[in-house]
Amino acid sequence: MKHKSQDQNSSRRQFLKTSGSLAIGGVLASTLSVPRGVFAAGTDTLKIGLIGCGGRGTGAASEALTADKNAVLTAVADVFKERCEAATNSLKGNAALKDRVKVTQDTMFVGLDGYKRLIDSGVDVVLLAAPPGFRPQHLRAAVLAGKHIFCEKPMATDAPGVRSVLESVEIARTKNISLVAGFCWRYEFGRREFFKRVHDGAIGEIRAVYATYLTGPVKPMPPANQRPAGMSDVEWQLRNWYNFTWLSGDGLVEQACHSIDKIAWAMNGRLPLRAVANGGRQIPNNEGNIYDHIDVFYEYEDGVRAFMAQRQIAGCYSDNSDYLLGSSGTGTIKGWNEPVIKGATTWRYSGQKNNMYQTEHDELFASIRSGKPINDGIWMAHSTLMAIMGRMAAYTGQEITWDQAMNSQDKLVPDELTWDMKLPITPMAMPGRTKFV
């Protein structure tokens, strides 16, 4: 049954789609290469470039090479040379992949501008896995150069970044570029079947969603006295990127965005009207400025609510689950277990299991070979903004509407970043004192 507010939400989504394209006319006129329609599977070699050589980036490169037997990794880029070398050596250590790792010292691009040199090196596919504060500029550069893209989550750390991403998404669409998001649960077969059934009415109309991301800390911030003498502000923050909002977005944005994306998935694209949140820092974070717990309360039209509980503190109860309450049943995804629906008919997923990380790349490369591009852009940007919206509400202590979040002028990422610039650390937010911008 069509929900009576779907027409309104469709209008809102269309506005956001079109508003993201307001600035792209002149950009499109000056773009360079456009991907060929089809890359033949047996004869055309796809050249892959990896931007961001940490563990997730190295994993993405492995999955990309596994997805397409006629693909080669020709270039890597990172701000730190040792990470370029570590990723390359790790991939070359994989017996199944080593012959297709063609990276040389000349195609290890190091520095803040390394991503530009990698994109200009002749690659066909770019994997974006640097800290998410850089994602909007890396995505824009890859799209303008006509590269197919795997884009890790989240897609930005502030609203100006999300707006940039929406513009890039529209450019990618006009250029027939495949753009696959790193929201990996969207590519897990059991979750796909679960949400399909939910959208088909298996639990009636959604009344509430409760999602949890209760885990331990990810990358604790070292004390200031461990900072090597002479290390610049920029290098210190990049080496500890998870602990700074401009680079990670906060644990809610960088990690729990997976759970927020599943809320968005459950709501089938409907946008929240507003959010309020509680949060703070329980464990001292030295110089870092991210919270270690946030609870967000999203309100939708017709009184539907969604609740997001995020905590990253050691020694606490852990849960990473999704609970859906419908008008005629419930849906539960408990951790990594098979999804369950209890309604008119009880159902538990019993179909094929898959590696969702691998499936992301399998489907990306299949779309490139077939000339039928995937574009995850709109929903990946909306899920990112939902997370940022929750952080805004927690950091300010205010109710934040969707439109306020989308139009926020709070720009966290510096426009011109140089290695030796002064970059003072923004004090940790204080609800009731920190202002919404």
C-alpha positions as CSV (number, residue, x, y, z in Angstrom):
1,M,0.0,0.0,0.0
2,K,1.4,3.4,-0.9
3,H,2.0,5.5,2.2
4,K,0.1,8.7,2.2
5,S,3.2,10.8,2.8
6,Q,5.2,9.2,-0.1
7,D,4.2,11.9,-2.5
8,Q,5.6,14.6,-0.2
9,N,8.7,12.6,0.4
10,S,9.2,12.0,-3.3
11,S,9.0,15.8,-3.8
12,R,11.6,16.4,-1.1
13,R,13.9,13.8,-2.6
14,Q,13.5,15.3,-6.1
15,F,14.3,18.7,-4.7
16,L,17.5,17.3,-3.2
17,K,18.4,15.5,-6.4
18,T,18.0,18.6,-8.5
19,S,19.5,21.0,-5.9
20,G,22.7,18.9,-6.0
21,S,23.0,19.6,-9.7
22,L,22.6,23.4,-9.7
23,A,26.3,24.0,-10.0
24,I,27.3,21.3,-12.4
25,G,26.4,22.8,-15.8
26,G,29.7,24.6,-16.2
27,V,31.6,21.7,-14.7
28,L,30.2,19.3,-17.2
29,A,31.2,21.5,-20.1
30,S,34.8,21.3,-19.0
31,T,35.1,17.6,-18.1
32,L,37.6,15.5,-19.9
33,S,37.3,11.7,-20.4
34,V,34.1,9.8,-20.4
35,P,34.1,6.0,-19.7
36,R,33.6,3.7,-22.7
37,G,30.2,2.1,-22.7
38,V,31.5,-1.5,-22.3
39,F,34.8,-3.0,-21.3
40,A,35.0,-6.5,-22.9
41,A,35.6,-9.1,-20.2
42,G,38.1,-11.2,-22.0
43,T,40.3,-8.6,-23.7
44,D,40.1,-5.2,-22.0
45,T,42.2,-4.8,-19.0
46,L,40.8,-2.5,-16.3
47,K,43.4,-0.5,-14.4
48,I,42.6,0.1,-10.7
49,G,44.0,2.9,-8.5
50,L,43.6,2.8,-4.7
51,I,43.4,6.1,-2.7
52,G,43.8,5.5,1.0
53,C,46.1,2.6,1.9
54,G,44.9,1.6,5.3
55,G,43.3,-1.7,6.2
56,R,40.0,-1.0,4.6
57,G,41.6,0.3,1.4
58,T,43.9,-2.7,1.1
59,G,40.9,-5.0,1.6
60,A,39.0,-3.1,-1.1
61,A,41.9,-3.5,-3.5
62,S,42.0,-7.2,-2.9
63,E,38.2,-7.5,-3.4
64,A,38.4,-5.5,-6.6
65,L,41.1,-7.7,-8.1
66,T,39.2,-10.8,-7.0
67,A,36.1,-9.5,-8.7
68,D,37.6,-9.2,-12.1
69,K,40.3,-11.5,-13.4
70,N,41.3,-9.1,-16.1
71,A,41.9,-6.2,-13.7
72,V,45.2,-5.0,-12.5
73,L,46.2,-2.6,-9.7
74,T,48.5,-0.1,-11.2
75,A,48.7,2.7,-8.6
76,V,48.2,3.6,-5.0
77,A,48.1,6.9,-3.1
78,D,48.3,7.9,0.5
79,V,49.7,10.8,2.5
80,F,52.2,8.4,4.0
81,K,54.7,6.5,2.0
82,E,54.9,3.6,4.5
83,R,51.2,2.9,4.0
84,C,51.5,2.8,0.2
85,E,54.3,0.3,0.7
86,A,52.5,-1.8,3.3
87,A,49.3,-2.1,1.1
88,T,51.3,-3.0,-2.0
89,N,53.4,-5.6,-0.1
90,S,50.3,-7.1,1.5
91,L,48.6,-7.5,-1.9
92,K,51.7,-8.9,-3.5
93,G,51.9,-11.4,-0.7
94,N,48.6,-12.9,-1.8
95,A,49.5,-15.7,-4.2
96,A,46.2,-15.4,-6.1
97,L,46.7,-11.7,-6.8
98,K,50.4,-11.0,-6.8
99,D,50.8,-11.2,-10.6
100,R,48.2,-8.5,-11.1
101,V,49.7,-6.0,-8.6
102,K,51.6,-3.8,-11.0
103,V,52.4,-0.9,-8.6
104,T,55.9,0.4,-8.8
105,Q,57.8,3.1,-6.8
106,D,56.8,5.5,-9.6
107,T,53.1,4.8,-9.2
108,M,53.1,5.1,-5.4
109,F,51.8,8.7,-5.1
110,V,52.6,10.2,-1.7
111,G,51.3,13.4,-0.2
112,L,48.1,15.5,0.1
113,D,48.0,15.8,-3.7
114,G,48.7,12.1,-4.4
115,Y,45.1,11.4,-5.3
116,K,45.3,13.9,-8.2
117,R,48.4,12.2,-9.6
118,L,46.9,8.8,-9.2
119,I,43.7,9.8,-11.1
120,D,45.9,11.3,-13.9
121,S,48.0,8.1,-14.1
122,G,45.7,6.3,-16.6
123,V,43.5,4.2,-14.2
124,D,40.0,3.2,-15.2
125,V,38.6,2.5,-11.7
126,V,39.3,4.4,-8.5
127,L,38.8,3.0,-5.0
128,L,38.2,5.8,-2.4
129,A,39.2,4.7,1.1
130,A,41.1,7.7,2.6
131,P,39.7,9.3,5.8
132,P,36.2,10.5,5.0
133,G,36.9,14.2,5.4
134,F,38.7,13.9,2.1
135,R,35.9,11.9,0.4
136,P,34.1,14.8,-1.3
137,Q,37.2,16.2,-3.0
138,H,38.4,12.8,-4.0
139,L,35.0,11.8,-5.4
140,R,34.8,15.1,-7.4
141,A,38.2,14.6,-8.9
142,A,37.5,11.0,-9.9
143,V,34.1,11.9,-11.4
144,L,35.4,14.8,-13.4
145,A,38.2,12.5,-14.8
146,G,35.6,10.0,-15.9
147,K,36.6,7.1,-13.6
148,H,34.4,4.4,-12.3
149,I,34.3,4.5,-8.5
150,F,34.1,2.5,-5.3
151,C,33.4,5.0,-2.6
152,E,33.8,3.9,1.0
153,K,31.4,5.2,3.7
154,P,30.7,7.8,5.0
155,M,30.8,10.2,2.1
156,A,31.5,13.4,4.0
157,T,32.0,14.7,7.5
158,D,30.0,18.0,7.1
159,A,26.9,19.3,5.2
160,P,29.0,21.2,2.6
161,G,30.7,18.0,1.8
162,V,27.4,16.2,1.4
163,R,26.2,18.9,-1.0
164,S,29.4,18.5,-3.0
165,V,28.8,14.7,-3.1
166,L,25.3,15.2,-4.4
167,E,26.7,17.4,-7.2
168,S,29.3,14.7,-8.0
169,V,26.6,12.0,-8.0
170,E,24.6,13.9,-10.7
171,I,27.8,14.4,-12.8
172,A,28.5,10.7,-12.5
173,R,25.0,9.9,-13.7
174,T,25.3,12.1,-16.8
175,K,28.7,10.5,-17.6
176,N,27.5,6.9,-17.2
177,I,30.0,6.3,-14.4
178,S,29.5,3.4,-12.0
179,L,29.5,4.5,-8.4
180,V,29.2,1.9,-5.7
181,A,29.0,2.8,-2.0
182,G,30.8,1.1,0.8
183,F,27.6,0.7,2.8
184,C,28.3,-3.0,2.7
185,W,25.1,-4.3,4.3
186,R,23.2,-3.2,1.2
187,Y,25.1,-5.9,-0.7
188,E,24.4,-8.7,1.8
189,F,21.9,-11.2,0.4
190,G,20.1,-11.9,3.7
191,R,19.6,-8.2,4.4
192,R,18.5,-7.6,0.9
193,E,15.8,-10.2,1.2
194,F,14.7,-9.0,4.6
195,F,14.2,-5.4,3.6
196,K,12.5,-6.5,0.4
197,R,10.0,-8.4,2.4
198,V,9.6,-5.5,4.9
199,H,8.9,-3.1,1.9
200,D,6.4,-5.6,0.5
201,G,4.4,-5.4,3.8
202,A,5.6,-8.4,5.7
203,I,5.3,-6.5,9.0
204,G,2.7,-3.9,7.9
205,E,3.6,-0.2,8.0
206,I,6.8,0.7,9.9
207,R,6.0,2.3,13.3
208,A,9.5,2.4,14.8
209,V,13.1,1.3,14.2
210,Y,15.7,0.8,16.9
211,A,19.3,0.3,15.8
212,T,22.3,-0.3,18.0
213,Y,26.0,0.2,17.5
214,L,27.4,-0.5,20.9
215,T,31.1,-1.5,20.7
216,G,34.5,-0.8,22.0
217,P,36.8,2.1,21.0
218,V,38.3,2.0,17.5
219,K,41.5,4.1,17.5
220,P,42.2,5.6,20.9
221,M,43.9,9.0,20.8
222,P,47.5,9.0,22.2
223,P,48.4,11.7,24.7
224,A,50.0,14.9,23.5
225,N,53.3,14.0,25.0
226,Q,53.6,11.1,22.5
227,R,53.6,13.5,19.6
228,P,57.1,13.4,18.0
229,A,59.1,16.7,18.2
230,G,58.6,18.7,15.0
231,M,55.5,16.8,13.8
232,S,53.1,19.3,12.2
233,D,49.5,19.8,13.3
234,V,48.3,18.3,10.1
235,E,50.5,15.2,10.3
236,W,49.5,14.6,14.0
237,Q,45.8,14.8,13.2
238,L,46.1,12.6,10.0
239,R,48.0,9.9,11.9
240,N,45.2,9.9,14.5
241,W,42.4,10.8,12.1
242,Y,39.6,8.9,13.7
243,N,39.7,11.2,16.8
244,F,38.9,14.4,14.9
245,T,35.5,15.4,13.6
246,W,36.8,17.0,10.4
247,L,38.5,13.8,9.4
248,S,36.2,11.0,10.7
249,G,32.9,12.8,11.4
250,D,32.8,11.2,14.9
251,G,32.1,7.6,15.7
252,L,28.4,8.0,14.9
253,V,29.3,9.2,11.4
254,E,32.2,7.0,10.6
255,Q,31.1,3.7,12.2
256,A,27.5,3.7,13.2
257,C,26.6,5.2,9.8
258,H,26.1,1.5,8.8
259,S,23.2,1.2,11.3
260,I,21.8,4.6,10.3
261,D,21.9,3.4,6.7
262,K,19.8,0.4,7.7
263,I,17.3,2.8,9.3
264,A,17.2,4.7,6.0
265,W,16.8,1.4,4.1
266,A,14.0,0.3,6.4
267,M,12.2,3.6,5.7
268,N,12.6,2.9,2.0
269,G,14.1,6.3,1.2
270,R,11.7,8.5,3.3
271,L,13.6,11.3,4.9
272,P,13.4,12.2,8.6
273,L,11.8,15.5,9.4
274,R,14.0,16.3,12.5
275,A,16.2,14.8,15.1
276,V,17.2,15.4,18.7
277,A,20.1,13.6,20.4
278,N,22.0,13.1,23.6
279,G,25.7,12.4,23.8
280,G,29.1,13.2,25.3
281,R,32.5,11.9,26.2
282,Q,32.9,9.5,29.1
283,I,36.5,8.4,28.6
284,P,39.1,11.2,28.3
285,N,40.2,11.6,24.7
286,N,43.4,13.6,25.2
287,E,43.5,16.1,22.3
288,G,40.7,14.4,20.3
289,N,37.3,16.1,19.9
290,I,34.8,13.2,19.2
291,Y,32.1,11.9,21.5
292,D,32.2,8.3,22.6
293,H,28.4,7.9,22.9
294,I,25.4,9.4,21.1
295,D,21.7,8.5,21.1
296,V,19.7,10.0,18.3
297,F,15.9,10.2,18.0
298,Y,14.6,10.7,14.5
299,E,11.1,11.7,13.7
300,Y,9.3,11.0,10.4
301,E,6.0,12.0,9.1
302,D,2.9,10.5,10.7
303,G,4.7,10.1,14.0
304,V,7.0,7.3,12.9
305,R,10.2,7.2,15.0
306,A,13.7,5.8,14.6
307,F,16.2,5.4,17.5
308,M,20.0,5.1,17.1
309,A,22.1,4.1,20.1
310,Q,25.8,4.4,19.5
311,R,28.6,3.8,22.1
312,Q,32.3,3.1,21.8
313,I,33.5,2.4,25.4
314,A,35.5,-0.6,26.5
315,G,34.0,-3.0,29.1
316,C,30.3,-2.3,28.2
317,Y,27.5,-4.4,26.8
318,S,27.9,-4.8,23.0
319,D,25.2,-5.0,20.5
320,N,25.0,-4.3,16.8
321,S,21.5,-5.1,15.8
322,D,18.3,-3.7,14.1
323,Y,14.8,-4.0,15.5
324,L,11.8,-3.0,13.4
325,L,8.3,-2.6,14.8
326,G,5.5,-2.7,12.2
327,S,1.7,-2.4,12.4
328,S,1.3,-6.2,12.0
329,G,4.7,-7.7,13.0
330,T,8.3,-7.3,13.8
331,G,11.6,-7.6,12.0
332,T,14.9,-8.4,13.8
333,I,18.5,-8.5,12.6
334,K,20.5,-9.6,15.7
335,G,24.2,-8.9,15.0
336,W,25.5,-11.0,12.2
337,N,22.7,-13.6,12.5
338,E,20.1,-14.3,9.8
339,P,17.3,-11.8,9.7
340,V,13.9,-12.8,11.2
341,I,10.4,-11.6,10.5
342,K,7.5,-12.4,12.8
343,G,4.1,-11.4,11.4
344,A,1.3,-13.1,9.6
345,T,4.0,-15.5,8.6
346,T,7.2,-16.2,10.5
347,W,10.3,-16.1,8.3
348,R,14.1,-16.5,8.8
349,Y,16.6,-16.1,6.0
350,S,17.9,-19.4,4.8
351,G,19.2,-18.6,1.4
352,Q,22.7,-18.2,-0.1
353,K,25.3,-16.6,2.2
354,N,27.8,-14.2,0.6
355,N,30.7,-12.0,1.5
356,M,29.1,-8.6,1.2
357,Y,32.5,-6.8,0.8
358,Q,33.2,-9.0,-2.2
359,T,29.8,-8.6,-3.6
360,E,30.1,-4.8,-3.7
361,H,33.0,-5.2,-6.1
362,D,31.6,-8.1,-8.0
363,E,28.6,-6.0,-8.9
364,L,30.7,-2.9,-9.5
365,F,32.9,-4.6,-12.1
366,A,30.0,-6.5,-13.7
367,S,28.3,-3.1,-14.2
368,I,31.4,-1.7,-15.8
369,R,31.8,-4.6,-18.1
370,S,28.2,-4.6,-19.2
371,G,27.9,-0.8,-19.6
372,K,25.0,-0.7,-17.2
373,P,26.3,1.6,-14.5
374,I,25.2,1.4,-10.9
375,N,24.8,4.7,-9.1
376,D,24.3,4.5,-5.3
377,G,24.8,8.2,-5.0
378,I,21.5,9.6,-3.7
379,W,20.9,7.2,-0.9
380,M,24.6,7.0,0.2
381,A,24.6,10.8,0.5
382,H,21.3,10.8,2.4
383,S,22.5,8.1,4.9
384,T,25.6,10.1,5.5
385,L,23.6,13.3,6.1
386,M,21.4,11.4,8.5
387,A,24.5,10.5,10.6
388,I,25.8,14.1,10.4
389,M,22.3,15.4,11.4
390,G,22.4,13.2,14.5
391,R,25.9,14.5,15.4
392,M,24.7,18.1,15.0
393,A,21.8,17.5,17.3
394,A,24.0,15.8,19.9
395,Y,26.8,18.4,19.8
396,T,24.5,21.4,20.0
397,G,21.8,20.0,22.2
398,Q,19.2,21.4,19.7
399,E,16.5,19.9,17.6
400,I,17.8,19.8,14.0
401,T,15.5,19.5,11.0
402,W,16.5,17.7,7.8
403,D,16.5,21.0,5.9
404,Q,18.7,22.7,8.5
405,A,21.1,19.8,8.3
406,M,21.2,19.9,4.5
407,N,21.8,23.6,4.4
408,S,24.2,23.9,7.3
409,Q,27.2,26.2,6.6
410,D,29.4,24.5,9.3
411,K,32.4,23.5,7.2
412,L,34.8,21.3,9.1
413,V,37.3,20.5,6.4
414,P,39.9,23.2,5.6
415,D,39.7,24.5,2.0
416,E,43.5,24.7,1.5
417,L,45.3,22.0,3.5
418,T,49.1,22.1,3.5
419,W,51.5,19.9,5.4
420,D,53.1,22.5,7.6
421,M,50.1,24.8,8.2
422,K,48.9,25.6,11.7
423,L,45.7,23.6,12.4
424,P,44.4,24.2,15.9
425,I,42.2,21.5,17.3
426,T,38.6,22.5,17.7
427,P,37.5,22.1,21.3
428,M,35.1,19.3,22.0
429,A,31.5,20.4,21.5
430,M,29.4,21.3,24.6
431,P,25.6,20.8,24.2
432,G,23.8,24.1,25.0
433,R,26.9,26.1,24.2
434,T,28.0,24.9,20.8
435,K,25.9,26.7,18.2
436,F,24.3,25.3,15.1
437,V,25.8,26.9,12.0
